[in-house]
Amino acid sequence: MTVIVLTNCPVGLRGFLTRWLLEISPGVFLGAPSARVREALWNEVRQYAGQGRALLAYQTNNEQGFTFETHDHSWHPADHEGLTLIHRPSSKTQRGSPPPPEVPRQGWSKASKRRKFGGR
């Protein structure tokens, strides 16, 4: 089983992948091509992704039963004692990422206080 997930990629690349895989949701492709075809598809994805990001996950003979690769993605595969995990950089280390949302103040809003105590 092979899964390819595209984000912000050209429409032509999506059309190319539909020749070999089934698009089950916008940008999510699923199928069972041979390893040779899978590698050829992944090479095309990396070449024509443009500004977009791509993720490839496929079945393999290891403890997890699958492996994955990324292209221009901020999350990267990392080996941890024989298991492949996703390394998500913290928001402090990501460049150009928006600041974390402000924590709302604790307590009641003025409107809820008025309703609760019957005031105007």
trRosetta pair geometry for C-beta under 8 A, 3 or more apart (Angstrom, degrees):
i j d omega theta_ij theta_ji phi_ij phi_ji
1 30 7.3 -17 -169 -165 92 88
1 31 7.7 162 -151 96 53 25
1 32 5.6 -41 -93 -91 45 87
1 58 6.9 -180 92 -145 51 58
1 59 4.9 81 40 -26 75 119
2 21 6.9 -99 92 -104 107 124
2 29 8.0 -16 116 114 90 91
2 30 7.2 156 85 -153 57 42
2 31 5.5 -21 60 72 99 70
2 32 6.5 154 10 -100 88 31
2 33 6.0 -33 18 32 147 85
2 38 5.4 -155 -104 -114 151 118
2 56 7.3 -21 -167 -165 94 88
2 57 7.4 157 -156 86 47 52
2 58 4.4 -5 -108 -104 76 100
2 59 7.5 -95 -62 9 55 80
3 28 7.1 -17 -166 -169 97 84
3 29 6.9 151 -157 82 47 57
3 30 5.5 -6 -104 -101 75 73
3 55 7.9 -9 114 109 92 91
3 56 7.4 154 85 -156 56 42
3 57 4.6 -5 58 59 103 98
3 58 7.2 -172 24 -73 63 55
4 17 6.4 -125 76 -145 143 144
4 21 6.6 138 27 46 113 175
4 28 7.7 162 85 -155 51 38
4 29 4.4 -7 58 58 95 110
4 41 7.1 -112 -56 139 153 123
4 42 7.6 -159 -103 -91 123 74
4 45 6.5 -139 -159 -88 136 157
4 54 6.6 -14 -171 -168 93 101
4 55 7.1 159 -155 82 46 53
4 56 5.3 -9 -104 -103 79 72
4 57 8.0 -172 -74 25 37 64
5 27 6.1 48 -165 140 62 91
5 28 5.4 -4 -108 -106 79 71
5 29 7.6 -163 -73 24 36 72
5 54 6.9 156 82 -155 55 51
5 55 4.4 -3 53 54 102 102
5 57 8.0 28 -5 3 102 102
6 9 4.1 -62 -179 15 120 137
6 13 6.7 165 -131 110 157 121
6 14 6.5 -142 61 -82 154 88
6 17 7.7 -169 -26 -2 136 158
6 27 4.4 -128 68 -154 77 87
6 28 7.9 -149 26 -64 69 34
6 29 7.5 41 -7 -7 102 107
6 45 7.3 -133 -89 -147 107 113
6 49 7.2 -154 -137 -126 100 96
6 52 6.1 18 -174 157 88 140
6 53 7.5 155 -157 84 45 52
6 54 5.4 -11 -104 -104 67 83
7 27 6.2 71 -78 -173 46 149
7 52 5.7 169 87 -164 52 92
7 53 4.5 -3 57 56 107 95
7 54 7.4 -163 23 -72 72 41
8 51 6.2 -65 135 102 116 89
8 52 4.1 -177 92 -109 70 82
8 53 6.6 52 46 13 100 76
9 13 4.9 -73 150 65 118 140
9 14 6.7 137 93 -46 109 88
9 27 7.2 132 30 -125 106 100
9 45 7.8 -33 -138 -154 154 82
9 48 7.7 75 -170 118 107 79
9 49 5.1 -65 -118 -145 109 67
9 50 6.5 140 -141 40 59 98
9 52 3.4 -119 -74 57 66 174
9 53 7.7 -116 -54 44 96 35
9 54 6.7 53 -68 -69 139 98
10 13 4.9 100 69 -1 85 101
10 14 7.5 -150 104 -2 51 84
10 48 6.5 -80 40 158 125 97
10 49 7.8 -175 11 -149 87 24
10 50 5.6 93 -30 -1 102 136
10 52 7.3 -131 -9 -10 57 134
11 14 5.5 -53 -157 35 43 114
11 15 6.4 44 147 -20 71 103
12 15 5.5 -51 -149 36 36 114
12 16 6.4 42 151 -24 66 101
12 48 7.3 -92 94 168 103 137
13 16 5.5 -47 -149 31 34 115
13 17 6.6 32 153 -17 64 103
13 44 7.5 165 -138 140 91 96
13 45 6.6 97 -170 -119 123 62
13 48 4.9 172 -88 112 113 117
13 49 6.6 83 -116 -92 170 47
13 52 7.9 -150 52 46 154 150
14 17 5.9 -56 -150 36 32 109
14 18 6.7 36 151 -26 64 103
14 23 6.8 51 -174 -98 98 143
14 27 7.0 -71 -103 -93 120 52
15 18 5.8 -51 -152 25 34 113
15 19 7.9 48 149 -29 58 89
16 19 6.2 -43 -176 8 41 113
16 44 6.4 -128 136 148 145 141
16 48 7.6 66 23 71 155 156
17 20 6.4 -75 -164 48 48 92
17 21 5.3 -29 166 43 89 111
17 23 7.2 99 101 -70 107 99
17 29 4.9 -74 151 -96 132 162
17 41 6.6 84 -116 -158 83 115
17 45 7.4 45 -75 -81 119 103
18 21 6.8 -80 -107 68 30 64
18 22 7.6 53 -137 -120 70 26
18 23 5.5 -40 -95 -20 99 112
18 29 7.5 -128 -78 -117 55 116
20 31 6.2 176 137 85 72 171
20 33 5.5 6 175 -71 115 136
20 37 6.3 -177 -150 166 140 123
20 41 6.0 -123 71 -86 155 132
21 29 3.9 69 115 173 138 109
21 30 6.1 147 -175 61 104 24
21 31 3.7 -126 -119 -11 74 128
21 33 7.2 -72 -70 -25 86 113
21 41 7.5 86 -23 -148 118 158
22 29 6.8 147 72 -156 37 64
22 30 5.3 -35 66 67 91 81
22 31 5.8 139 8 -70 77 89
23 26 7.3 30 172 -106 115 28
23 27 7.8 70 -151 2 105 13
23 28 6.8 114 -159 73 63 53
23 29 5.5 -36 -94 -96 62 74
24 28 5.5 -58 61 101 86 105
24 29 7.5 146 9 -117 79 22
24 30 5.2 17 -15 9 124 123
25 28 4.2 24 58 36 92 123
33 37 3.8 -105 169 90 125 126
33 38 5.1 162 85 -57 108 76
33 41 6.8 110 54 -12 161 138
34 37 4.9 91 54 11 78 101
34 38 6.8 -137 96 -8 38 90
35 38 5.5 -53 -144 36 32 116
35 39 6.4 32 158 -19 65 104
36 39 6.1 -55 -152 34 27 108
36 40 6.6 25 151 -16 62 107
37 40 5.6 -56 -149 38 34 112
37 41 6.2 36 152 -20 68 105
38 41 5.7 -54 -148 37 29 111
38 42 6.3 27 155 -18 64 107
38 56 7.8 123 180 -169 99 129
38 58 6.1 55 -160 -97 151 158
39 42 5.7 -54 -143 38 31 110
39 43 6.4 36 155 -21 64 104
40 43 5.8 -52 -150 34 31 113
40 44 6.6 31 152 -17 63 105
41 44 5.7 -57 -153 37 33 111
41 45 6.3 35 151 -22 67 105
42 45 5.4 -48 -145 34 35 115
42 46 6.4 35 156 -17 65 103
42 56 5.3 0 -109 -77 115 162
42 69 6.9 51 -155 70 139 139
43 46 5.9 -54 -148 37 30 109
43 47 6.3 27 154 -18 64 111
44 47 5.7 -59 -145 39 30 110
44 48 6.0 -11 170 13 68 114
45 48 6.8 -78 -135 53 20 83
45 49 5.7 43 167 -59 64 103
45 54 4.9 147 160 -159 122 168
45 56 7.3 148 64 -61 157 115
45 71 6.6 166 123 18 101 159
46 49 6.2 -30 -132 -5 21 118
46 54 7.1 -125 -77 54 56 142
46 71 5.1 -148 -106 -121 81 146
49 52 4.5 -120 178 69 86 95
49 53 7.2 80 176 -86 134 7
49 54 5.2 -108 -106 -23 140 121
49 71 5.9 147 -4 120 167 133
49 72 6.6 -177 113 24 140 132
51 72 8.0 -161 -177 153 32 158
52 72 7.1 116 104 78 39 136
53 70 7.5 -15 -175 -172 97 93
53 71 6.6 164 -160 87 52 70
53 72 5.0 -131 -106 94 69 90
53 73 4.7 99 -162 -84 120 77
54 70 7.2 156 89 -161 57 49
54 71 4.2 7 56 49 97 115
54 72 7.2 61 19 43 74 91
54 73 7.4 -115 56 -46 37 110
55 68 6.4 2 -179 -177 91 118
55 69 7.5 168 -156 85 49 48
55 70 5.4 -14 -107 -109 74 74
55 71 7.5 -149 -68 23 37 74
55 73 6.3 59 -73 -67 91 156
56 68 6.1 165 90 -155 53 66
56 69 4.7 -1 57 53 105 91
56 70 7.7 -160 24 -75 71 31
56 71 7.8 53 -9 -13 99 102
57 66 5.8 26 178 169 94 127
57 67 7.3 -174 -146 95 60 33
57 68 4.1 -22 -97 -97 76 103
58 66 6.4 173 93 -151 27 86
58 67 6.6 -18 62 60 72 74
58 68 7.5 143 14 -91 59 54
59 65 6.4 -33 -143 160 79 75
59 66 5.4 -53 -103 -98 42 79
60 65 7.3 144 59 169 54 27
60 66 6.1 105 22 -133 80 26
60 67 4.9 -1 19 1 139 105
62 65 6.9 -127 66 -44 65 20
62 66 7.8 -93 51 39 102 19
62 67 6.6 68 22 -55 138 103
63 82 6.4 54 16 141 140 111
63 83 6.8 -75 80 -90 124 79
64 67 7.2 115 73 -71 125 58
64 83 6.2 110 -56 -139 116 80
64 84 6.5 -87 1 37 157 90
67 77 7.9 42 -173 -135 80 155
67 84 6.0 72 -131 26 76 160
68 77 6.1 171 81 -77 84 126
68 84 7.0 173 35 126 82 137
69 77 7.0 -61 -108 -9 38 137
70 73 3.9 -86 180 36 124 131
70 75 6.6 -169 -102 87 163 72
70 76 6.0 -129 46 -114 140 52
70 77 6.6 172 -2 -17 105 88
73 76 6.9 156 89 -73 94 59
74 88 7.7 51 117 -144 93 60
74 89 6.0 -91 167 27 100 113
74 94 6.2 24 -158 -118 145 113
75 86 5.0 8 173 -176 117 109
75 87 6.6 164 -161 75 63 50
75 88 5.2 -18 -110 -94 99 68
75 89 7.7 -143 -91 3 52 75
76 86 7.4 141 71 -155 27 61
76 87 5.1 -20 65 54 79 105
77 84 5.1 -10 -166 -172 110 109
77 85 7.4 137 -155 73 58 31
77 86 6.5 -47 -97 -99 48 53
77 87 7.4 63 152 7 5 90
78 84 7.2 144 69 -156 33 59
78 85 5.5 -34 66 69 86 82
78 86 7.3 89 18 -161 89 9
78 87 4.1 70 -20 -39 131 116
79 82 7.2 30 -171 -73 96 11
79 83 7.4 141 -156 73 55 37
79 84 6.0 -35 -96 -97 59 65
79 85 7.9 132 -115 21 12 76
80 83 5.3 -32 70 67 82 88
80 84 7.7 138 21 -108 76 17
80 85 5.1 1 11 8 125 123
89 93 4.6 -106 177 81 113 118
89 94 5.4 137 101 -61 120 85
90 93 5.3 84 59 10 78 99
90 94 7.5 -144 96 -13 40 89
91 94 5.8 -51 -144 27 39 113
91 97 5.7 -133 -153 109 77 145
91 100 5.7 100 112 -62 163 99
94 97 3.9 45 106 -18 121 134
108 112 4.6 -125 -171 85 101 116
108 113 4.9 123 115 -59 129 87
108 116 7.1 -54 -157 4 157 144
109 112 4.8 90 54 9 82 101
109 113 7.0 -144 92 -7 42 87
110 113 5.7 -55 -150 35 32 113
110 114 6.5 34 152 -21 65 104
111 114 5.8 -54 -153 33 32 112
111 115 6.5 28 152 -15 65 105
112 115 5.6 -52 -146 39 36 110
112 116 6.0 35 155 -21 68 108
113 116 5.8 -56 -142 38 29 109
113 117 6.1 -7 170 12 66 112
113 119 7.3 -14 126 46 82 119
114 117 6.8 -75 -138 53 20 85
114 118 7.7 -87 173 91 54 7
114 119 4.7 -100 -134 77 70 82
114 120 6.2 -40 -150 128 123 11
115 118 7.8 25 -174 -71 23 33
